[in-house]
Amino acid sequence: MNGLAFGCTILISLLGAFGSGKLKLGAAPWLILGVGTVGVVGAEKLKVIGFFCLHLNTGPKEYGYYQNDYALIRGFSIDDNFRNQGYGSNALNGIFEFIDSTLKLEINHIILAVNEKNILAQKAYRNSGFFVVKKDLEGKRGKLIIMEKSKN
């Protein structure tokens, strides 16, 4: 497994679990791991605390981004038991370092779509350096806001 740590958050590639382990143009699944307390006080164990897909090529094109240096984050999710503990922020704040060192790709922009009603997610993304670039896009479950984070 390929992985990279950010503070107490670790991103692990699931590509090896799905065949050759080689990155193909499309969505690549990643786990977000963190150290969490299990059972006994003071006992800590590495646990899966979140997930996301990093979608290249056709993913960003769905939202009108045709440049090769864009990637789309899909399905970013942190388990309810681990929210508000900094794991998601650590993962999002280290996303470019993660892409550079693990995937060896020239990605300078990350975009994501968030439901306009999901105010908490919007706030978390803004706090991690994302800004709104498009509003009022129709999604399967309501209107979407497109947010972007640039490398520089």
Helices and strands as residue ranges (DSSP letters): E 3-6, E 9-13, G 15-18, E 27-37, E 44-55, H 58-61, E 70-78, G 80-82, H 87-93, H 95-98, I 99-103, E 109-115, H 119-127, E 131-139, E 142-150
